[in-house]
Amino acid sequence: MEKIEKMPLWVFLAFSSIETRKGALILIWACAIFSLYCIPFPLFFENTELIKTIFLIDDWSWVAMMAPITLWYWISLRWVDNNSGWKEPEAKA
């Protein structure tokens, strides 16, 4: 991602090491999927060892952290899209 003059720090920190919009989308989707995995499903299904084995998280702390991070990345993506912050693709010769 190209750092433009008016870019806020919170946007730059979100995607400072990501070069393309596709990379940013992969990051956002990975965070969203991990956020869903972090829902403490063992609290909803009692006496099910399979659920407790697959979903190891049994409290809401990870969801409370991952949801705002995913939202931050998504809002940062919107900002970069609206302000033309992605590198232009290089023309192939």
C-alpha positions in Angstrom: 0.0 0.0 0.0 1.3 3.4 -0.8 1.3 5.9 2.1 -0.4 9.0 0.9 -0.1 12.4 2.6 -3.5 12.6 4.2 -3.6 8.9 5.4 -4.4 8.6 9.1 -2.1 6.6 11.3 -4.7 4.0 12.1 -5.2 3.2 8.4 -1.4 3.0 7.8 -0.9 0.7 10.8 -3.7 -1.6 9.6 -2.1 -2.3 6.2 1.5 -1.1 6.4 2.9 -4.4 5.2 0.2 -5.4 2.8 0.8 -4.3 -0.8 -2.5 -5.2 -2.6 -6.2 -4.9 -2.0 -6.5 -8.7 -2.5 -4.0 -9.2 0.4 -6.1 -6.9 2.6 -9.3 -8.8 1.7 -7.6 -12.1 2.6 -6.6 -10.6 6.0 -10.1 -9.4 6.7 -11.7 -12.7 5.7 -9.2 -14.6 7.9 -10.0 -12.4 10.8 -13.8 -12.8 10.3 -13.5 -16.6 10.1 -11.3 -16.7 13.2 -13.8 -14.4 15.0 -16.5 -17.0 14.3 -14.3 -19.8 15.5 -13.7 -17.8 18.8 -17.4 -18.0 19.7 -17.5 -20.2 22.8 -19.6 -23.0 21.4 -19.0 -25.4 24.3 -21.1 -23.0 26.5 -24.1 -23.7 24.2 -23.7 -27.5 23.9 -23.3 -29.3 27.1 -22.1 -32.9 27.4 -20.8 -33.0 23.9 -17.1 -34.0 23.9 -16.7 -33.5 20.1 -17.7 -29.8 20.4 -15.4 -29.3 23.3 -12.5 -31.0 21.4 -13.1 -29.0 18.2 -13.8 -25.6 19.8 -11.2 -25.1 22.6 -12.3 -21.6 23.6 -14.7 -21.5 26.5 -15.0 -17.7 27.2 -15.9 -14.6 25.3 -12.5 -12.8 25.6 -11.2 -13.8 22.1 -14.4 -12.7 20.4 -14.3 -9.4 22.3 -10.8 -8.8 20.8 -11.3 -10.2 17.3 -14.6 -8.5 16.4 -13.2 -4.9 16.8 -9.9 -5.9 15.0 -11.9 -7.2 12.1 -14.0 -4.0 12.1 -10.9 -1.9 12.2 -9.4 -3.7 9.1 -12.7 -3.3 7.2 -13.0 0.4 8.0 -9.4 0.9 7.0 -10.0 -0.9 3.7 -13.0 1.4 3.0 -10.8 4.4 3.7 -8.0 3.2 1.4 -10.5 2.3 -1.3 -12.1 5.8 -1.2 -8.8 7.6 -1.2 -6.9 5.6 -3.9 -4.2 4.3 -1.6 -3.4 1.0 -3.4 -0.5 0.6 -5.8 -1.4 0.7 -9.4 -0.7 -2.7 -11.1 2.4 -2.7 -13.2 1.9 -3.0 -16.9 3.3 -6.1 -18.4 5.5 -5.7 -21.4 
